[in-house]
Amino acid sequence: MWPPTLAELKLDMKIPDDDIRDDDRLRQVLDAAVVFVERVRPGFNYQDESGSDLPDVPDDLRLGTLRLAGRWHTRRRSPDALIEMGELGTSRVPGVDPDIERLLGIGRYRAPVIA
């Protein structure tokens, strides 16, 4: 079923259902991730139309969308790509995540295109 829900995102991010503090921000990044995935990965039955010739959205694409939304939500706290880790100092947050790119089939994991 498409698109992923806010409850699924919160479950993936280990946020309790009754914690609603960030729901508006989470919904915003989830909506943006859904639009992004639909744009960069056309060719799936995103509208869940019966009788469509397009394949259903695979589980890895759904999980990749959730992880992308979670990453965007977390990254908002580190606009300079650094995150404070208390006594451990600071750590760099990379701009790309190869696991998410692999799940979504984008970046260097995109299938070859023959024009």
Biopython code that builds the backbone (N, CA, C, O; Angstrom):
import numpy as np
from Bio.PDB.StructureBuilder import StructureBuilder

atoms = [
    (1, "MET", "N", (0.845, -1.180, 0.000)),
    (1, "MET", "CA", (0.000, 0.000, 0.000)),
    (1, "MET", "C", (0.892, 1.246, 0.000)),
    (1, "MET", "O", (1.874, 1.320, 0.739)),
    (2, "TRP", "N", (0.548, 2.181, -0.807)),
    (2, "TRP", "CA", (1.330, 3.402, -0.963)),
    (2, "TRP", "C", (0.448, 4.593, -0.659)),
    (2, "TRP", "O", (-0.746, 4.525, -0.953)),
    (3, "PRO", "N", (0.928, 5.640, -0.114)),
    (3, "PRO", "CA", (2.272, 5.920, 0.386)),
    (3, "PRO", "C", (2.457, 5.413, 1.814)),
    (3, "PRO", "O", (1.487, 5.058, 2.484)),
    (4, "PRO", "N", (3.716, 5.379, 2.278)),
    (4, "PRO", "CA", (3.965, 5.013, 3.677)),
    (4, "PRO", "C", (3.281, 6.006, 4.610)),
    (4, "PRO", "O", (3.086, 7.170, 4.262)),
    (5, "THR", "N", (2.923, 5.537, 5.784)),
    (5, "THR", "CA", (2.187, 6.376, 6.733)),
    (5, "THR", "C", (3.113, 6.974, 7.790)),
    (5, "THR", "O", (4.249, 6.535, 7.970)),
    (6, "LEU", "N", (2.598, 7.977, 8.476)),
    (6, "LEU", "CA", (3.336, 8.594, 9.579)),
    (6, "LEU", "C", (3.603, 7.560, 10.671)),
    (6, "LEU", "O", (4.681, 7.555, 11.266)),
    (7, "ALA", "N", (2.641, 6.693, 10.936)),
    (7, "ALA", "CA", (2.824, 5.656, 11.958)),
    (7, "ALA", "C", (3.978, 4.725, 11.583)),
    (7, "ALA", "O", (4.742, 4.314, 12.457)),
    (8, "GLU", "N", (4.116, 4.390, 10.311)),
    (8, "GLU", "CA", (5.222, 3.541, 9.861)),
    (8, "GLU", "C", (6.564, 4.258, 10.032)),
    (8, "GLU", "O", (7.556, 3.648, 10.432)),
    (9, "LEU", "N", (6.584, 5.545, 9.726)),
    (9, "LEU", "CA", (7.812, 6.323, 9.888)),
    (9, "LEU", "C", (8.215, 6.371, 11.353)),
    (9, "LEU", "O", (9.386, 6.185, 11.682)),
    (10, "LYS", "N", (7.257, 6.618, 12.234)),
    (10, "LYS", "CA", (7.562, 6.677, 13.660)),
    (10, "LYS", "C", (8.040, 5.323, 14.174)),
    (10, "LYS", "O", (8.942, 5.264, 15.010)),
    (11, "LEU", "N", (7.452, 4.250, 13.690)),
    (11, "LEU", "CA", (7.897, 2.908, 14.076)),
    (11, "LEU", "C", (9.336, 2.668, 13.621)),
    (11, "LEU", "O", (10.150, 2.140, 14.378)),
    (12, "ASP", "N", (9.645, 3.056, 12.385)),
    (12, "ASP", "CA", (10.994, 2.871, 11.855)),
    (12, "ASP", "C", (12.018, 3.717, 12.609)),
    (12, "ASP", "O", (13.174, 3.319, 12.751)),
    (13, "MET", "N", (11.596, 4.872, 13.087)),
    (13, "MET", "CA", (12.500, 5.762, 13.818)),
    (13, "MET", "C", (12.483, 5.512, 15.326)),
    (13, "MET", "O", (13.151, 6.217, 16.082)),
    (14, "LYS", "N", (11.720, 4.508, 15.762)),
    (14, "LYS", "CA", (11.592, 4.156, 17.180)),
    (14, "LYS", "C", (11.040, 5.306, 18.010)),
    (14, "LYS", "O", (11.506, 5.573, 19.118)),
    (15, "ILE", "N", (10.032, 5.986, 17.452)),
    (15, "ILE", "CA", (9.346, 7.067, 18.158)),
    (15, "ILE", "C", (8.007, 6.506, 18.629)),
    (15, "ILE", "O", (7.246, 5.989, 17.810)),
    (16, "PRO", "N", (7.695, 6.593, 19.924)),
    (16, "PRO", "CA", (6.418, 6.058, 20.411)),
    (16, "PRO", "C", (5.221, 6.733, 19.720)),
    (16, "PRO", "O", (5.267, 7.917, 19.386)),
    (17, "ASP", "N", (4.163, 5.959, 19.516)),
    (17, "ASP", "CA", (2.959, 6.484, 18.862)),
    (17, "ASP", "C", (2.372, 7.684, 19.592)),
    (17, "ASP", "O", (1.847, 8.603, 18.963)),
    (18, "ASP", "N", (2.463, 7.675, 20.930)),
    (18, "ASP", "CA", (1.850, 8.762, 21.697)),
    (18, "ASP", "C", (2.724, 10.020, 21.759)),
    (18, "ASP", "O", (2.291, 11.037, 22.302)),
    (19, "ASP", "N", (3.925, 9.972, 21.222)),
    (19, "ASP", "CA", (4.798, 11.147, 21.152)),
    (19, "ASP", "C", (4.462, 11.911, 19.873)),
    (19, "ASP", "O", (4.858, 11.510, 18.779)),
    (20, "ILE", "N", (3.739, 12.999, 20.019)),
    (20, "ILE", "CA", (3.266, 13.757, 18.853)),
    (20, "ILE", "C", (4.013, 15.076, 18.665)),
    (20, "ILE", "O", (3.615, 15.891, 17.833)),
    (21, "ARG", "N", (5.088, 15.299, 19.421)),
    (21, "ARG", "CA", (5.809, 16.569, 19.361)),
    (21, "ARG", "C", (6.293, 16.930, 17.962)),
    (21, "ARG", "O", (6.198, 18.089, 17.558)),
    (22, "ASP", "N", (6.806, 15.965, 17.225)),
    (22, "ASP", "CA", (7.397, 16.241, 15.914)),
    (22, "ASP", "C", (6.518, 15.778, 14.751)),
    (22, "ASP", "O", (6.993, 15.705, 13.618)),
    (23, "ASP", "N", (5.265, 15.469, 15.007)),
    (23, "ASP", "CA", (4.410, 14.911, 13.957)),
    (23, "ASP", "C", (4.303, 15.808, 12.726)),
    (23, "ASP", "O", (4.328, 15.313, 11.600)),
    (24, "ASP", "N", (4.186, 17.108, 12.925)),
    (24, "ASP", "CA", (4.080, 18.008, 11.772)),
    (24, "ASP", "C", (5.341, 17.977, 10.920)),
    (24, "ASP", "O", (5.259, 17.917, 9.693)),
    (25, "ARG", "N", (6.510, 18.016, 11.562)),
    (25, "ARG", "CA", (7.777, 17.951, 10.826)),
    (25, "ARG", "C", (7.965, 16.595, 10.161)),
    (25, "ARG", "O", (8.423, 16.510, 9.021)),
    (26, "LEU", "N", (7.611, 15.541, 10.876)),
    (26, "LEU", "CA", (7.732, 14.196, 10.306)),
    (26, "LEU", "C", (6.828, 14.029, 9.084)),
    (26, "LEU", "O", (7.233, 13.449, 8.076)),
    (27, "ARG", "N", (5.615, 14.538, 9.184)),
    (27, "ARG", "CA", (4.693, 14.454, 8.048)),
    (27, "ARG", "C", (5.241, 15.250, 6.861)),
    (27, "ARG", "O", (5.120, 14.816, 5.716)),
    (28, "GLN", "N", (5.834, 16.394, 7.127)),
    (28, "GLN", "CA", (6.404, 17.225, 6.065)),
    (28, "GLN", "C", (7.538, 16.497, 5.330)),
    (28, "GLN", "O", (7.571, 16.489, 4.099)),
    (29, "VAL", "N", (8.465, 15.888, 6.079)),
    (29, "VAL", "CA", (9.564, 15.189, 5.410)),
    (29, "VAL", "C", (9.085, 13.909, 4.738)),
    (29, "VAL", "O", (9.613, 13.526, 3.694)),
    (30, "LEU", "N", (8.092, 13.244, 5.324)),
    (30, "LEU", "CA", (7.555, 12.038, 4.694)),
    (30, "LEU", "C", (6.868, 12.381, 3.384)),
    (30, "LEU", "O", (7.065, 11.693, 2.383)),
    (31, "ASP", "N", (6.060, 13.442, 3.380)),
    (31, "ASP", "CA", (5.402, 13.873, 2.137)),
    (31, "ASP", "C", (6.431, 14.224, 1.066)),
    (31, "ASP", "O", (6.266, 13.872, -0.102)),
    (32, "ALA", "N", (7.494, 14.923, 1.471)),
    (32, "ALA", "CA", (8.543, 15.291, 0.519)),
    (32, "ALA", "C", (9.263, 14.054, -0.003)),
    (32, "ALA", "O", (9.572, 13.981, -1.193)),
    (33, "ALA", "N", (9.533, 13.084, 0.858)),
    (33, "ALA", "CA", (10.203, 11.857, 0.434)),
    (33, "ALA", "C", (9.328, 11.073, -0.544)),
    (33, "ALA", "O", (9.833, 10.514, -1.518)),
    (34, "VAL", "N", (8.030, 11.030, -0.291)),
    (34, "VAL", "CA", (7.103, 10.333, -1.190)),
    (34, "VAL", "C", (7.111, 10.983, -2.568)),
    (34, "VAL", "O", (7.194, 10.290, -3.583)),
    (35, "VAL", "N", (7.026, 12.299, -2.607)),
    (35, "VAL", "CA", (7.043, 13.018, -3.889)),
    (35, "VAL", "C", (8.372, 12.786, -4.598)),
    (35, "VAL", "O", (8.398, 12.562, -5.808)),
    (36, "PHE", "N", (9.466, 12.839, -3.862)),
    (36, "PHE", "CA", (10.792, 12.616, -4.443)),
    (36, "PHE", "C", (10.884, 11.227, -5.071)),
    (36, "PHE", "O", (11.321, 11.086, -6.213)),
    (37, "VAL", "N", (10.475, 10.213, -4.331)),
    (37, "VAL", "CA", (10.570, 8.836, -4.824)),
    (37, "VAL", "C", (9.686, 8.639, -6.051)),
    (37, "VAL", "O", (10.100, 7.992, -7.013)),
    (38, "GLU", "N", (8.479, 9.188, -6.029)),
    (38, "GLU", "CA", (7.602, 9.059, -7.192)),
    (38, "GLU", "C", (8.211, 9.719, -8.427)),
    (38, "GLU", "O", (8.002, 9.263, -9.551)),
    (39, "ARG", "N", (8.963, 10.791, -8.209)),
    (39, "ARG", "CA", (9.586, 11.495, -9.329)),
    (39, "ARG", "C", (10.808, 10.757, -9.875)),
    (39, "ARG", "O", (10.967, 10.635, -11.090)),
    (40, "VAL", "N", (11.669, 10.267, -8.986)),
    (40, "VAL", "CA", (12.912, 9.648, -9.447)),
    (40, "VAL", "C", (12.755, 8.166, -9.784)),
    (40, "VAL", "O", (13.624, 7.589, -10.438)),
    (41, "ARG", "N", (11.678, 7.553, -9.356)),
    (41, "ARG", "CA", (11.441, 6.132, -9.649)),
    (41, "ARG", "C", (10.047, 5.936, -10.255)),
    (41, "ARG", "O", (9.196, 5.288, -9.646)),
    (42, "PRO", "N", (9.809, 6.486, -11.441)),
    (42, "PRO", "CA", (8.512, 6.271, -12.084)),
    (42, "PRO", "C", (8.379, 4.803, -12.509)),
    (42, "PRO", "O", (9.347, 4.044, -12.472)),
    (43, "GLY", "N", (7.189, 4.428, -12.904)),
    (43, "GLY", "CA", (6.997, 3.078, -13.413)),
    (43, "GLY", "C", (6.381, 2.116, -12.420)),
    (43, "GLY", "O", (6.349, 0.911, -12.666)),
    (44, "PHE", "N", (5.893, 2.625, -11.308)),
    (44, "PHE", "CA", (5.212, 1.779, -10.334)),
    (44, "PHE", "C", (3.784, 2.273, -10.158)),
    (44, "PHE", "O", (3.476, 3.425, -10.464)),
    (45, "ASN", "N", (2.927, 1.412, -9.672)),
    (45, "ASN", "CA", (1.518, 1.725, -9.474)),
    (45, "ASN", "C", (1.342, 2.487, -8.155)),
    (45, "ASN", "O", (0.832, 1.935, -7.180)),
    (46, "TYR", "N", (1.762, 3.740, -8.130)),
    (46, "TYR", "CA", (1.682, 4.551, -6.919)),
    (46, "TYR", "C", (0.250, 4.905, -6.555)),
    (46, "TYR", "O", (-0.041, 5.149, -5.384)),
    (47, "GLN", "N", (-0.642, 4.939, -7.520)),
    (47, "GLN", "CA", (-2.030, 5.320, -7.262)),
    (47, "GLN", "C", (-2.894, 4.131, -6.856)),
    (47, "GLN", "O", (-4.079, 4.302, -6.569)),
    (48, "ASP", "N", (-2.322, 2.936, -6.826)),
    (48, "ASP", "CA", (-3.025, 1.707, -6.461)),
    (48, "ASP", "C", (-4.272, 1.505, -7.327)),
    (48, "ASP", "O", (-5.348, 1.168, -6.832)),
    (49, "GLU", "N", (-4.096, 1.719, -8.612)),
    (49, "GLU", "CA", (-5.202, 1.568, -9.559)),
    (49, "GLU", "C", (-5.352, 0.096, -9.930)),
    (49, "GLU", "O", (-4.394, -0.544, -10.363)),
    (50, "SER", "N", (-6.548, -0.428, -9.759)),
    (50, "SER", "CA", (-6.769, -1.822, -10.137)),
    (50, "SER", "C", (-6.744, -1.935, -11.660)),
    (50, "SER", "O", (-7.210, -1.042, -12.367)),
    (51, "GLY", "N", (-6.208, -3.015, -12.143)),
    (51, "GLY", "CA", (-6.107, -3.228, -13.582)),
    (51, "GLY", "C", (-4.953, -2.496, -14.236)),
    (51, "GLY", "O", (-4.832, -2.504, -15.461)),
    (52, "SER", "N", (-4.098, -1.860, -13.436)),
    (52, "SER", "CA", (-2.954, -1.134, -13.986)),
    (52, "SER", "C", (-1.908, -2.127, -14.482)),
    (52, "SER", "O", (-1.722, -3.193, -13.895)),
    (53, "ASP", "N", (-1.232, -1.768, -15.564)),
    (53, "ASP", "CA", (-0.145, -2.597, -16.086)),
    (53, "ASP", "C", (1.151, -2.386, -15.313)),
    (53, "ASP", "O", (2.105, -3.146, -15.475)),
    (54, "LEU", "N", (1.184, -1.350, -14.468)),
    (54, "LEU", "CA", (2.387, -1.042, -13.708)),
    (54, "LEU", "C", (2.511, -1.981, -12.504)),
    (54, "LEU", "O", (1.502, -2.367, -11.914)),
    (55, "PRO", "N", (3.742, -2.350, -12.137)),
    (55, "PRO", "CA", (3.921, -3.213, -10.960)),
    (55, "PRO", "C", (3.637, -2.448, -9.670)),
    (55, "PRO", "O", (3.760, -1.224, -9.618)),
    (56, "ASP", "N", (3.256, -3.186, -8.636)),
    (56, "ASP", "CA", (3.050, -2.589, -7.325)),
    (56, "ASP", "C", (4.382, -2.077, -6.777)),
    (56, "ASP", "O", (5.451, -2.501, -7.216)),
    (57, "VAL", "N", (4.303, -1.173, -5.824)),
    (57, "VAL", "CA", (5.509, -0.607, -5.207)),
    (57, "VAL", "C", (6.175, -1.701, -4.373)),
    (57, "VAL", "O", (5.540, -2.259, -3.478)),
    (58, "PRO", "N", (7.450, -2.020, -4.649)),
    (58, "PRO", "CA", (8.123, -3.077, -3.884)),
    (58, "PRO", "C", (8.462, -2.635, -2.461)),
    (58, "PRO", "O", (8.543, -1.444, -2.162)),
    (59, "ASP", "N", (8.654, -3.619, -1.604)),
    (59, "ASP", "CA", (8.932, -3.341, -0.189)),
    (59, "ASP", "C", (10.219, -2.552, 0.018)),
    (59, "ASP", "O", (10.294, -1.716, 0.918)),
    (60, "ASP", "N", (11.238, -2.811, -0.812)),
    (60, "ASP", "CA", (12.495, -2.080, -0.618)),
    (60, "ASP", "C", (12.337, -0.600, -0.943)),
    (60, "ASP", "O", (12.985, 0.240, -0.319)),
    (61, "LEU", "N", (11.491, -0.270, -1.902)),
    (61, "LEU", "CA", (11.240, 1.132, -2.234)),
    (61, "LEU", "C", (10.470, 1.818, -1.106)),
    (61, "LEU", "O", (10.717, 2.979, -0.783)),
    (62, "ARG", "N", (9.550, 1.091, -0.528)),
    (62, "ARG", "CA", (8.773, 1.621, 0.600)),
    (62, "ARG", "C", (9.693, 1.882, 1.800)),
    (62, "ARG", "O", (9.630, 2.947, 2.415)),
    (63, "LEU", "N", (10.545, 0.906, 2.129)),
    (63, "LEU", "CA", (11.470, 1.081, 3.246)),
    (63, "LEU", "C", (12.464, 2.201, 2.960)),
    (63, "LEU", "O", (12.780, 2.992, 3.849)),
    (64, "GLY", "N", (12.953, 2.273, 1.740)),
    (64, "GLY", "CA", (13.871, 3.348, 1.366)),
    (64, "GLY", "C", (13.236, 4.720, 1.529)),
    (64, "GLY", "O", (13.903, 5.669, 1.942)),
    (65, "THR", "N", (11.953, 4.829, 1.208)),
    (65, "THR", "CA", (11.231, 6.098, 1.372)),
    (65, "THR", "C", (11.142, 6.470, 2.847)),
    (65, "THR", "O", (11.348, 7.628, 3.212)),
    (66, "LEU", "N", (10.839, 5.500, 3.686)),
    (66, "LEU", "CA", (10.771, 5.762, 5.127)),
    (66, "LEU", "C", (12.135, 6.177, 5.668)),
    (66, "LEU", "O", (12.230, 7.118, 6.457)),
    (67, "ARG", "N", (13.188, 5.485, 5.250)),
    (67, "ARG", "CA", (14.531, 5.799, 5.738)),
    (67, "ARG", "C", (14.993, 7.165, 5.235)),
    (67, "ARG", "O", (15.672, 7.897, 5.956)),
    (68, "LEU", "N", (14.628, 7.506, 4.004)),
    (68, "LEU", "CA", (14.979, 8.813, 3.466)),
    (68, "LEU", "C", (14.294, 9.915, 4.268)),
    (68, "LEU", "O", (14.923, 10.919, 4.602)),
    (69, "ALA", "N", (13.034, 9.738, 4.573)),
    (69, "ALA", "CA", (12.309, 10.728, 5.381)),
    (69, "ALA", "C", (12.940, 10.847, 6.771)),
    (69, "ALA", "O", (13.110, 11.952, 7.285)),
    (70, "GLY", "N", (13.283, 9.724, 7.369)),
    (70, "GLY", "CA", (13.926, 9.751, 8.686)),
    (70, "GLY", "C", (15.267, 10.457, 8.643)),
    (70, "GLY", "O", (15.614, 11.199, 9.561)),
    (71, "ARG", "N", (16.014, 10.227, 7.585)),
    (71, "ARG", "CA", (17.321, 10.870, 7.426)),
    (71, "ARG", "C", (17.162, 12.381, 7.278)),
    (71, "ARG", "O", (17.889, 13.154, 7.901)),
    (72, "TRP", "N", (16.203, 12.794, 6.444)),
    (72, "TRP", "CA", (15.966, 14.230, 6.278)),
    (72, "TRP", "C", (15.546, 14.872, 7.594)),
    (72, "TRP", "O", (15.955, 15.992, 7.897)),
    (73, "HIS", "N", (14.733, 14.169, 8.376)),
    (73, "HIS", "CA", (14.294, 14.712, 9.664)),
    (73, "HIS", "C", (15.487, 14.871, 10.605)),
    (73, "HIS", "O", (15.614, 15.894, 11.277)),
    (74, "THR", "N", (16.351, 13.875, 10.655)),
    (74, "THR", "CA", (17.517, 13.932, 11.524)),
    (74, "THR", "C", (18.510, 14.983, 11.052)),
    (74, "THR", "O", (19.110, 15.687, 11.864)),
    (75, "ARG", "N", (18.678, 15.087, 9.761)),
    (75, "ARG", "CA", (19.668, 16.017, 9.198)),
    (75, "ARG", "C", (19.289, 17.483, 9.409)),
    (75, "ARG", "O", (20.160, 18.350, 9.340)),
    (76, "ARG", "N", (18.048, 17.775, 9.658)),
    (76, "ARG", "CA", (17.647, 19.167, 9.896)),
    (76, "ARG", "C", (18.347, 19.733, 11.122)),
    (76, "ARG", "O", (18.501, 20.948, 11.246)),
    (77, "ARG", "N", (18.773, 18.855, 12.028)),
    (77, "ARG", "CA", (19.486, 19.294, 13.230)),
    (77, "ARG", "C", (20.963, 19.532, 12.971)),
    (77, "ARG", "O", (21.687, 19.989, 13.855)),
    (78, "SER", "N", (21.412, 19.223, 11.757)),
    (78, "SER", "CA", (22.831, 19.396, 11.448)),
    (78, "SER", "C", (23.010, 20.047, 10.080)),
    (78, "SER", "O", (23.540, 19.421, 9.162)),
    (79, "PRO", "N", (22.570, 21.306, 9.934)),
    (79, "PRO", "CA", (22.679, 21.955, 8.623)),
    (79, "PRO", "C", (24.116, 22.110, 8.136)),
    (79, "PRO", "O", (24.361, 22.198, 6.933)),
    (80, "ASP", "N", (25.060, 22.143, 9.063)),
    (80, "ASP", "CA", (26.463, 22.256, 8.664)),
    (80, "ASP", "C", (27.129, 20.886, 8.542)),
    (80, "ASP", "O", (28.352, 20.793, 8.434)),
    (81, "ALA", "N", (26.312, 19.810, 8.560)),
    (81, "ALA", "CA", (26.758, 18.422, 8.403)),
    (81, "ALA", "C", (27.575, 17.931, 9.597)),
    (81, "ALA", "O", (28.308, 16.949, 9.478)),
    (82, "LEU", "N", (27.460, 18.599, 10.739)),
    (82, "LEU", "CA", (28.133, 18.155, 11.960)),
    (82, "LEU", "C", (27.095, 17.952, 13.048)),
    (82, "LEU", "O", (26.114, 18.692, 13.125)),
    (83, "ILE", "N", (27.309, 16.953, 13.886)),
    (83, "ILE", "CA", (26.404, 16.700, 14.998)),
    (83, "ILE", "C", (27.221, 16.581, 16.276)),
    (83, "ILE", "O", (28.260, 15.920, 16.295)),
    (84, "GLU", "N", (26.759, 17.212, 17.331)),
    (84, "GLU", "CA", (27.448, 17.199, 18.621)),
    (84, "GLU", "C", (27.140, 15.886, 19.330)),
    (84, "GLU", "O", (25.983, 15.478, 19.432)),
    (85, "MET", "N", (28.192, 15.228, 19.818)),
    (85, "MET", "CA", (28.023, 13.939, 20.475)),
    (85, "MET", "C", (28.539, 13.976, 21.912)),
    (85, "MET", "O", (29.119, 13.000, 22.389)),
    (86, "GLY", "N", (28.332, 15.081, 22.593)),
    (86, "GLY", "CA", (28.708, 15.206, 23.993)),
    (86, "GLY", "C", (30.202, 15.054, 24.211)),
    (86, "GLY", "O", (31.006, 15.744, 23.583)),
    (87, "GLU", "N", (30.570, 14.141, 25.110)),
    (87, "GLU", "CA", (31.972, 13.920, 25.451)),
    (87, "GLU", "C", (32.782, 13.378, 24.275)),
    (87, "GLU", "O", (34.008, 13.488, 24.263)),
    (88, "LEU", "N", (32.114, 12.804, 23.303)),
    (88, "LEU", "CA", (32.813, 12.235, 22.157)),
    (88, "LEU", "C", (33.183, 13.285, 21.115)),
    (88, "LEU", "O", (33.907, 12.990, 20.164)),
    (89, "GLY", "N", (32.694, 14.493, 21.288)),
    (89, "GLY", "CA", (33.004, 15.563, 20.346)),
    (89, "GLY", "C", (31.965, 15.670, 19.245)),
    (89, "GLY", "O", (30.782, 15.411, 19.469)),
    (90, "THR", "N", (32.404, 16.049, 18.065)),
    (90, "THR", "CA", (31.489, 16.190, 16.945)),
    (90, "THR", "C", (31.753, 15.095, 15.920)),
    (90, "THR", "O", (32.830, 14.501, 15.868)),
    (91, "SER", "N", (30.738, 14.855, 15.114)),
    (91, "SER", "CA", (30.861, 13.854, 14.060)),
    (91, "SER", "C", (30.242, 14.409, 12.786)),
    (91, "SER", "O", (29.267, 15.159, 12.829)),
    (92, "ARG", "N", (30.810, 14.038, 11.679)),
    (92, "ARG", "CA", (30.301, 14.483, 10.386)),
    (92, "ARG", "C", (29.141, 13.596, 9.961)),
    (92, "ARG", "O", (29.204, 12.374, 10.094)),
    (93, "VAL", "N", (28.079, 14.216, 9.449)),
    (93, "VAL", "CA", (26.933, 13.495, 8.917)),
    (93, "VAL", "C", (27.038, 13.554, 7.398)),
    (93, "VAL", "O", (26.861, 14.624, 6.815)),
    (94, "PRO", "N", (27.321, 12.428, 6.742)),
    (94, "PRO", "CA", (27.479, 12.461, 5.287)),
    (94, "PRO", "C", (26.183, 12.875, 4.591)),
    (94, "PRO", "O", (25.083, 12.629, 5.085)),
    (95, "GLY", "N", (26.346, 13.506, 3.439)),
    (95, "GLY", "CA", (25.189, 13.985, 2.686)),
    (95, "GLY", "C", (24.413, 12.900, 1.984)),
    (95, "GLY", "O", (23.257, 13.110, 1.618)),
    (96, "VAL", "N", (25.013, 11.749, 1.787)),
    (96, "VAL", "CA", (24.327, 10.632, 1.130)),
    (96, "VAL", "C", (24.476, 9.387, 1.984)),
    (96, "VAL", "O", (25.426, 9.254, 2.756)),
    (97, "ASP", "N", (23.536, 8.488, 1.836)),
    (97, "ASP", "CA", (23.558, 7.232, 2.556)),
    (97, "ASP", "C", (23.476, 6.107, 1.531)),
    (97, "ASP", "O", (22.440, 5.943, 0.886)),
    (98, "PRO", "N", (24.540, 5.332, 1.368)),
    (98, "PRO", "CA", (24.524, 4.291, 0.346)),
    (98, "PRO", "C", (23.429, 3.250, 0.557)),
    (98, "PRO", "O", (22.924, 2.686, -0.414)),
    (99, "ASP", "N", (23.053, 2.985, 1.811)),
    (99, "ASP", "CA", (21.979, 2.019, 2.053)),
    (99, "ASP", "C", (20.649, 2.526, 1.508)),
    (99, "ASP", "O", (19.886, 1.765, 0.913)),
    (100, "ILE", "N", (20.373, 3.803, 1.711)),
    (100, "ILE", "CA", (19.130, 4.383, 1.188)),
    (100, "ILE", "C", (19.173, 4.418, -0.328)),
    (100, "ILE", "O", (18.181, 4.101, -0.985)),
    (101, "GLU", "N", (20.317, 4.802, -0.893)),
    (101, "GLU", "CA", (20.436, 4.809, -2.356)),
    (101, "GLU", "C", (20.228, 3.403, -2.921)),
    (101, "GLU", "O", (19.609, 3.245, -3.973)),
    (102, "ARG", "N", (20.730, 2.403, -2.243)),
    (102, "ARG", "CA", (20.565, 1.016, -2.693)),
    (102, "ARG", "C", (19.092, 0.611, -2.624)),
    (102, "ARG", "O", (18.579, 0.000, -3.561)),
    (103, "LEU", "N", (18.408, 0.941, -1.530)),
    (103, "LEU", "CA", (16.990, 0.603, -1.390)),
    (103, "LEU", "C", (16.140, 1.272, -2.461)),
    (103, "LEU", "O", (15.212, 0.673, -3.004)),
    (104, "LEU", "N", (16.476, 2.533, -2.757)),
    (104, "LEU", "CA", (15.679, 3.294, -3.723)),
    (104, "LEU", "C", (16.132, 3.073, -5.163)),
    (104, "LEU", "O", (15.418, 3.435, -6.098)),
    (105, "GLY", "N", (17.298, 2.488, -5.347)),
    (105, "GLY", "CA", (17.814, 2.290, -6.700)),
    (105, "GLY", "C", (18.167, 3.605, -7.379)),
    (105, "GLY", "O", (17.882, 3.804, -8.559)),
    (106, "ILE", "N", (18.795, 4.505, -6.612)),
    (106, "ILE", "CA", (19.187, 5.806, -7.153)),
    (106, "ILE", "C", (20.684, 5.982, -6.973)),
    (106, "ILE", "O", (21.357, 5.114, -6.418)),
    (107, "GLY", "N", (21.208, 7.116, -7.448)),
    (107, "GLY", "CA", (22.633, 7.385, -7.317)),
    (107, "GLY", "C", (23.440, 6.345, -8.064)),
    (107, "GLY", "O", (23.109, 5.989, -9.195)),
    (108, "ARG", "N", (24.486, 5.863, -7.445)),
    (108, "ARG", "CA", (25.323, 4.877, -8.126)),
    (108, "ARG", "C", (24.668, 3.506, -8.222)),
    (108, "ARG", "O", (25.187, 2.614, -8.893)),
    (109, "TYR", "N", (23.526, 3.334, -7.553)),
    (109, "TYR", "CA", (22.798, 2.064, -7.621)),
    (109, "TYR", "C", (21.670, 2.089, -8.640)),
    (109, "TYR", "O", (20.887, 1.143, -8.728)),
    (110, "ARG", "N", (21.586, 3.147, -9.397)),
    (110, "ARG", "CA", (20.553, 3.253, -10.427)),
    (110, "ARG", "C", (20.870, 2.274, -11.555)),
    (110, "ARG", "O", (22.025, 2.096, -11.941)),
    (111, "ALA", "N", (19.828, 1.650, -12.067)),
    (111, "ALA", "CA", (20.006, 0.716, -13.180)),
    (111, "ALA", "C", (20.469, 1.479, -14.414)),
    (111, "ALA", "O", (20.101, 2.641, -14.584)),
    (112, "PRO", "N", (21.264, 0.858, -15.278)),
    (112, "PRO", "CA", (21.711, 1.527, -16.488)),
    (112, "PRO", "C", (20.525, 1.897, -17.383)),
    (112, "PRO", "O", (19.547, 1.157, -17.488)),
    (113, "VAL", "N", (20.642, 3.051, -18.017)),
    (113, "VAL", "CA", (19.597, 3.526, -18.922)),
    (113, "VAL", "C", (20.141, 3.476, -20.333)),
    (113, "VAL", "O", (21.207, 4.023, -20.617)),
    (114, "ILE", "N", (19.408, 2.821, -21.216)),
    (114, "ILE", "CA", (19.800, 2.751, -22.623)),
    (114, "ILE", "C", (18.881, 3.679, -23.384)),
    (114, "ILE", "O", (17.664, 3.493, -23.408)),
    (115, "ALA", "N", (19.470, 4.669, -23.999)),
    (115, "ALA", "CA", (18.668, 5.659, -24.714)),
    (115, "ALA", "C", (18.589, 5.343, -26.191)),
    (115, "ALA", "O", (17.951, 6.076, -26.946)),
]
sb = StructureBuilder()
sb.init_structure("model")
sb.init_model(0)
sb.init_chain("A")
sb.init_seg("    ")
for serial, (resi, resn, name, xyz) in enumerate(atoms, 1):
    if name == "N":
        sb.init_residue(resn, " ", resi, " ")
    sb.init_atom(name, np.array(xyz, "f"), 0.0, 1.0, " ", f" {name:<3s}", serial, name[0])
structure = sb.get_structure()
